Amino acid sequence: MICLILLGFCRPSRAGSTWIDWRDAALIHAKTWSDSSAESPAGTALWLIVGYLLIMQCVLQRVTEARVTVHDEVVGQIGHGLVALVAVALDDDQRDIEWTAGKLVGLRIFRNGDKHFDRDVREVAGRILLVSNFTVAADARQGRRPSFDPAAPPQLAEGMFAKLVEAVRALGVKVETGRFATDMRVSLVNDGPATFVLDSRGTVQPRRAN
């Protein structure tokens, strides 16, 4: 509900304005507010809301097998493990990468006897298939055509995604990937089904305008 108030507060009246326009307006208003009241809970809350809108997002599925095909060539394939469709947001940074990597590796979402959600991907010797997918960041709240303004541009997203891949590997999990900015076919067998949505909003230090 607080986010809806922020959207109304920041939405510009001029024709042709985009999501990015009023996101930037929110950052400016938030900086003015917090600078004038550094100890104000309201100022802190506004920064948290701004951070809520700008996030690294990921759709996570527990699978028995999965693969990514590009022009009939299999470019990434795993057996038992996780498939993550990942969207990089406009102002994601190293904190979002570390949080997301930790969650992908540490979530206890695999079976252990009678317990359905007890072991993490390392404990079951699973692998992770990471696929960059900017459509996960789409804003479909208005109209019939989704807006992709919240997603980072390709030149930024590619580097951030590569850092996420390395961060997951550094935690001891074998990783396969798709092919960035390419028309891919993702096939998988969802085990459960078990599907989760991860995002870094409200979990990392709120963003600050420069």
N, C-alpha and C positions, 0 to 999 in steps of 0.2 A: 504494500500500500504506500509506503514511503517512496518507493521508486516511481510510482505513478505521479506523486506530487512533484518529484524532481523533473519528470518528463514534461509536465505541463509548465513548470517554471522555466525550463530551458528551451522549449520549442520556439523557434523564431517565427515571426509573422510574415516575413517577406516570401514571395513566391520563389520556388526553385531551391529552397534551402534543403540541406541534406542532414542525415543523422550525425555526420561528423561535425557540421556547423554547430548544432546545439550541444553536442558532447563537449566541444571546445568552449562554448559559452558556460557550460557547467563548471569546467575546470577554472575558468577565470573568476566566476562568482565564488566558487569554493575557496580559491586562494585569497580573495579579498576578505571573505568572511573569517577564515581561519587566522589570517595575519592580524586582523583587528581584535580577535578574541582567541588567543592561543590556548587558553585553558578552558574554552567553552565546550561543553559536551555536544552542543549543536554543531559547532564547527567540525569536531571530530566525526560526528555522525555523517555530515555531508561528504567528507572525504571517503568514508566507508561506502557510501552510496555510489560515488563516482567510480571507486574501485570495483563495485559490484557490476557496473555496466561494461567493464573492460577486462576481459578474462581469457585465460587459456581454457578451452573446453575439449572434452573428449567423451566419445561414446565407446564404452568398454563391453566386450562380450566374451564370455567364457566359451571356449570351443573345443571340439575334439579334433578338428582339422580346419585349415584355411589356406587360401592361396590368392595371389594377385597375378592377373594375366594382362599383358600389354601386347596387342597385335599377335595374339596366339602364342606368346612367349611367357612362360611362368617366371616372374622376376622376384617373387617372394613366396615362401611356403613354410608352414609349420604344422605340427601335429597337435598334441594336447597343449593347451595354453590359453593365451588371450589375444584378441584382436582389438586394436584401439584405433578409432577414426578420430583424428586430431585436427582441431582448428586453432590457429594462432591468431590472437586478437591484436589490435593496433598497438597497444603499448605494453605487451608482455615483455618481461625481462627475465634475468637469471633466477629470480625468486619463483616465478611461475614454473620455469623448467624444473627446478629442484623439487618443488612441491608435487608437480604432476608425476615426475619420475618416481618419487618416493611412494606415491599412492599406487601407481601401476605395479610396482614390485612388492609392496607391503600389504596390499589388501588381502584379507583372509576370505577368499570367495571360492575355494575349492573344497571338495568333500574330504572327510576324514572319518571313515566308518559311517556311523549313524548321523554324524554331524555334517550338514550340508555346506556350511560356510565356516571353515575352521583353518584351512591351510593357505599359504600364499603361493605364488607361482614358482618361487625358488624351491619351496619344500616339496612340490610335486614334480620337480625337474621339468617344468614347462618352459615354453618359449613365448615371445611376444611378437606379433606382427603389427608394426606401426604403419599407419597409412595416413598421409596428409590429406585432409578433406575440409576445405574452407567452407563448404555448405553447412557444416555443423554450427557455424557462428551466425547463420542467417537469422534475420529478424522478420518473422512472419505474422506479427501481431496485427498489421493493417493491410488491407487490400488483398489481392489474390497473387501478386507477384512478390516473392520474398526479397528483402533488401540484404545485400552482402557488405554494406558499409562497415559493420563492426569487425570484419575480417582484415587481417594485415595484408598489405600488398605482397605480391609474389616475391619481389626482391628481398623483402624483410622476412617473410614467412619461411622461405627455404632455409635460410641460415638458422633461424630459431628452431625449426623442426630438426635440423641436423644436430643441433646441440642437445635436443631432447633425446634423440637416438643414442648419442654418446653417453648421456647421463644415465640412461637405463642400462646400457652395457656396463658402465662403470660399477653398477650395483650388483653385477654378477649374473645377469640374465642374457641369454642369447636372443638376439633381435634380428628379425627380417623386416624388410620395408617394401613399399610399393615404389613407384617412380614419380617423382615430383612433377606437377604441372603436366601430367599426361592422362589421356583417357584410359582409365583402368577398369578391369572387371574383377570385383572382389567376391570370391565364393567362400562360404564357410558353413560349418555345421555347429549351430549353437547348442551348447550342452546345458539343458535345463528345461526351458530356456532361462538363461541368466544374463541379464543386460543391466548395465549401470551407467549413469551419467556423472562424469567428474568435471569440476571446474574449480578454478583457483580463487574465485571471488570470495571476499570476506575472510580469506585464510592467510593472505600475505599482506605485507605493509601497504596501507593505502597509497595510491599514486599521488605524486605531488607535481603541480605544474612548474615548469622551469621559469 
